[in-house]
Amino acid sequence: MKNSLTNILKNKKSLVNFAAGIALSLSLANYGFAQNRSINFEKENFENIKKKAEKENKLIFMDCYTTWCGPCKAMDKNVFTNDSVADFYNKNFLNVKINMESEEGKKIGKSFHIDFYPTFLYINEKEKLIHKGVGGFSTRMFVNLGEEALNPETQLATFNEKYEKGNRDGKFIYEYLKKLGSADIDYKNISEDYFKTQKEEDLTSRINWDILFIDPENVNIDSKAFNYLIKNKNKFDEIYTADSVDNKLFNAYYDDLNNILNEKSFNDSIYQEWKNKIKKQNFSKTEEVLLLTDLKYNEKMKNWEAYASSAVLLSALPDDLLQRYLQLEASNGYPSEIRLNNLAWSFFNHVKDKNLLEKALNWAENSLKIADKTYNNNTYACLLYVLGDTTKAMQIEEKAIKLAKESSSEKVAERYSNTLKKMKAGEKLY
């Protein structure tokens, strides 16, 4: 789980935790029978463990956890206690658990640049990093991670050594970047150094295309390769189709803004500077990009009038742009039903124009069609009420209360009950 994450992980927190939960659920499905063994974590101090590792010629497996980390607890409960996992790790490693908020943990975290929990380190007796994994794993995948750590061909350390010795083959670089990414190690400089070795005519190649977009949510829009793509888009269109290139570029810009929005130093001048940079790059769909990023920016800054204007412009454009927005938000951990509901709820709270509220009502209704939840029933009811359909609003609010009670959300049910009372009394809701 995260403490002070890089921009890469900031935008992925909810997705990573969700994926971890799915993975751990699958592990239980695959190994549903009784489990009797668990990973044996050493009780000795770390210095003695290193001496033992040298004597037994074993790697040290280190579980870097915190007490508040959900995926850490899930790994403890569901994966470390699996017989297959326990047998593999007890046979091949000396295992140790380190609380990353302890003094020892803080030193280790600093040495190995750990800012995501759980992190799994595989090191030798000299504390050299051999391999690394982050996040939640299923039992099978966790054994696979350990197997990678034992195999010189798949160890992260081997890839590091090959790179340091000058290997700049495109296929190698692609696999190296994937390995660094999965270990939560920043590879921006490595990617940039690689592209410096490439002739311009080679930048259109499939391997360079794959390297540029290896992490679609964190494309470096200032890089040599990206700027070459923008300036020579027609060449790429012929190879990868115009639609595919447009989608890659559109998503790259949108996700780049998401990364900037999450920085503590973000402010209006940074956004204006970013917009000017985008305009200068002359992407054919710049206006559409900026419409969506303005929506995102105004929501972040709570500029509700400007937010409403952006949302209205968005709703007036073809449906495919709204769908693109929903897909982009979904990739950042906001399913379509949530984002549609949030749009509608923001309008309910901050927009008074009846025509605009009718649009919001339609968004809320579409949200319900995707997933019938407590929160979007409440949004739908509130919009119906302010638009004058009190009878239907009360019916929907009663449904929201019922759903809240069924999910044991007593505080939510109480809040919605108060909303229903105001509807019955003809009072202002908020």
N, C-alpha and C positions, 0 to 999 in steps of 0.2 A: 504494500500500500504506500501511498505517497506522503512525503514530508515537504520537501521543497523541490518540486519536479522541474525538469526542463520544459520548454514550450511543447516539445514533442509529446510528453506524457500528460501535460495539463489537459490537452484536448481529448485525451483518450481515457481519462480516469474511469468514467462510468462504463465505457465499453470493456475495458480491461477487467474491472470487477465483475461485470456481467458474464464475460467469457470465462472468468475463473469459476464462477458459480456453476455454469453449464458444464465445464470440464469436470468439476468435482462431482456433480450429480451423475455424469456419465460413468465416472469411476465406480460409484456405488452400484450403478446398474450392472456393470460388468463383473463386479466382485461382490455379489449380494450375500454370499455364504459367510459363515462365522469366521472371524479373523482372530488369531491367537498371538501373533508376534508383532513387534513394532521395531522401528529403527532404534538401535542402541546408541544413545548419545553419551559421549565420554564425560566423566565428572572431573577429570584432572584439569590442572591449569593449562593454558594454551602452550606454554613453553615445553611442558612435558609431553603434550600431544604431538608437537612437532618432532621431538626426539623419537617418540614411538613410531611416527610415520616414516622417519628415515630408517629406523631399524627394521620395520616390517615392509619397507618399500611400497607404501601405499600413499595415495592422495588423501587429502583431508577434505571432507565435504562439510561445508559450513552453512547452516540455516540461519540467515540474518533476518530476525523478526522484531516486531514490536508487540506490546501487550494489547494495543488497541486495534490491531490490523485484522480485519475480518478474514481475508484470504489466508493469512498466517494461521489463524485458528482452524480454518477449514482443512488446511494441509495437515495440521497436527492431528485432527480428529479422524479424517477420512483417508489420508494417503500414507502418512508415516506409520499408521497402524495396520496397513495392508500386508499380508504375509509375503506376497511376491516382491513388494517394494523393500520390506524389511530384510528379506533373505539376500536380495541383490546388494543393498547398501551395506549391510553388516559384513558381507563377504569381501567387498571390494574397496571400502573406504573406512577411514576413521571419521566418525561423525561427531559434530559439535554444534551446539546451539548458542547463538550469541544474541542477547537482548541489545538492540542497537541504540537504546537510550541509556545504557550503562556506560561507565567511563571507558571500559574496554571496547564496547560496541561503537562509541563515537570515534575512537581512534581507527578502528577497522573501517568504519564508514568513510572516513576521510581518506584513508590509504587507497581504498578501492572505489572511491567516488560513488558510493551507494546513496541513492535518494528515492528508491522505490522498494516497497516491501510486499511480500517477501522477496528477498534476493538470495539466490543459491550460488555460493562460491565453491569452486573446486581448485584447491591450491596445493602446492607441494610443501615439503618441510622448510623450504627457504622463503615461503610466503609468496612465491611466484604464482600469478593467476594463470591457471591452465584452461579453465572453462567457466561459464557463467550462465545463469538463467534467472528470469524474473517473472513474478506473478504466480497465479494458481495453475496447477497441472492436474490432469487425470493421473491415475496410477500408472497406466501404460506409458503415457508421455513422460512421466517423471523417471521411469526406468530408462526410457530412450535418451533422456537428457544425461543420465549417468553413463550410459554406454558411449555417448558422444565424448564425454569427458575422459573416458579410458582409451579411446581410439585416437592415436596420433594423427590420423588422416582427417578427423572431424573436430579436433580440439581447437578452440579459439586461439590458443597459444601458437599452434602451427600456422594458422592463417596470419597471425601477427608477424611471425618470423619470415614467412614468404613475402609479405608486403615490405618489410624492412630490408629484405635482400633485393628489392627492386622489381618484383613481379607486378606488372601493370597490364597483364592480359585482361581484356574486357570480361570474359566469362568468370575469371578468378575474382576480379573486383566486384562483380555482381554478387557472387556467393559470399564474399567477405563482408560486403555491406549488409547483406541479410543477416549474417551471423552477429555483426556488431549491433544491428537494430534489435535483434531478439534478446541481446544482453544489456540493452539500455545503455549503449555506449555511443556517444555522438560521433558521427562519421562525416560531418559536413566538410571538413578540411580534406579528408581523404577523397571524397567525391570530387571536390574542386581540383585537387592536385591531379587526379586522373584525367579530368577533362582538359587540363592544360597540355596533356601529352597528345591530345587528339587533333588531327587536322580537321579543318572545317568541313571538308567533303565527307569525312567519316562520321560526323555528328548525326547524320540521318540514319545510321545503321540500327538494326533491331536491338543489338546489345546496348548501344548508347541510349536509345529510347527507353529501354527497360531500366537502365541505371538512373536516368534522369527522373523517372516516375516510380522508383522502387518503393518509396513511401508517399503515396498520393496526397496525404494530408500535410506533408512537410517538404514540398518542392521548393528549392531555393530559386526564387524568381529573379534574383540578382546575378545568377550564375552565367557564365559564358555560354553554356549549352542552352539554357532557357532563352536568353536574349537572341541567340542564333535562330532558335526555333521561331520566335516571334517575327524576326526579320525575314525569314525564309519559309514562312508557313506554307506556301504553295508546294514546295518540295515535299514537305511532310504530308500534306493533304493527299498527294498522289500515291504515297506509300501506305499511309495508315487510314485514309479517308478523312474528309473534312469534318464530318460529325465527330469522329473519334478524337481528332486533334482539338476541336473546339471544346469538347467535354473535358479533356485533360487540362487545357488552359484555364477554362472557367473555374473548375474545381480548385486548381492550384492557387488562383487569386483569392478565392473565397476562404480557403483554409489558411492562407497566409495571413489574412486579416484576423481570423480567429486566434491564431497564435499571438498576434500583436495585442489583441484585445485583452488577453490574459496576463499581459505583463503589468506589473505594479506601476510602472512609470507611464502607462498609457494616458494620453490626454488628447485634446482636440487638435493641437498643432501637429502631433504625430500622425493623426488620421489624415489631416489635410495634406501633409507631406506624402503620405502613402498614396492618396488619391492622385496627386500630381504625377507621381512616378508611374502609376498605372496608365494614366492618360498618355504619357510620353511614349510608352511602349507600343501604343497603337494597335492593340488587339481589336479585331473587328466587332467583338461583342462587349466592348468596354462599358457602354451605357447600361447594358443589362447587368453586368457585374456590379457596377456602382449602385444600381438600384437596390440590389440585394444587400450589398455591404452597408449602404446608408440605413437600411432597415435594421440591420444588426447593430450598427453603431448607435443609432438613436435609441434603441432598446437598452443598450448598455449604459448610455449616458442619461436615460430617463427623459429624453427630449420628446415628450409624448405627442405634441402637435406635429412635429416633423416625422415622428414614427407613423402616425396615422396617415400623413400625406404619402409616405413611401409605401405603406401597405395598400392604400387605395390605388396608387399607380400600378403596383404589382397585380392587384386583382383585376385591373382593366386590361392587362396584357394577356396574350394567349395562355391557356392553361398549362402549357408545357413549362413556362417559366416558374409558375407557382409549384409545379411538380418538382422542378429542379431544386428549388429552395427547400422543399420538404425532404428531398433525397439527401441534399447536402447536410441538413440539420440531423437527419437520421444517422448519417455516418459519424456525426459528432455526439451521438448518444441521445438524440431527441427523436423518438418515433413520430411518425406523421400525426397520429392522433393527439399527441402532447403538444406539438408545435402548432397545429391548427387551433387547439383549445387555447393555447397561450396567446395567439393572435386575437382570438375572439374575446378572451378575458381582458386583454389590454384595451381593446376598443370599449368594452363595457365600462371599464374604470375611467377612461380618459377621453372618450369621444362622445359628443352630444348630438351630432348630425344624424337624423333618422335614417337617411339613405345609407350612411356608412355603417350604422348599427345593423341594418338589414344584411349587409355583406358579412358582418361578424356573425350574425345568426346562421347564415349559410355555412360558415366555417365550423361553427359549433356543431351543427347538424351533421356535417361530413365527418367530423371527429368522432361523433357517436356511431356513425355507420362503420367506422374502422374498428372501434373498440368501445363497448358500452360500459363506461366507468363512472365512479362516483363524481369525480371532479368535472367531467364534461357534461354530465347531466345538470349539475349545479350551474355551470356557465350558460348552458342552453336555457335553463329556467329563468335565470336573471335577465338574459337578453329578451326573452319573451315578455317578461314583466315590464321592462322599461319601454317596450314597443307596444304595450297595451293589451296583450293577450294574457290577462291575469289568470283566467281559469286553467288554461293549459300550463301556464308557468307553475301554478301550485301543484298540479298533477305530477309534473316532471320533478319538482323539488321534493315531493313526497317519495318519489322513486329514488332520488339521490340519497335521502335519509335512510331508506331501507337498505340500499347497497352499502352505505357506510356502516350500518349496524351489522350487516352480514359479514363484513370484513373486520369486525371488532374495532372499528375506528370511532370510539365513543365521543371523543372530542370533536371530530369532524361532524358526526351526527348531531351533536348539540349545537354546533355553529350553524348548520343548515336548518335546524329546527327554528332557530332564532330568525333566520332569513324567511322561513315560511310564515312565521308569526307576523312579520312586517308586511309580507305580501297580503295576508288576510286582512290586515288593518289598513292597507293602502298607503303604507309609509314608504319613505325613501330607504333603499336597501343599504347603501353605504355612503 
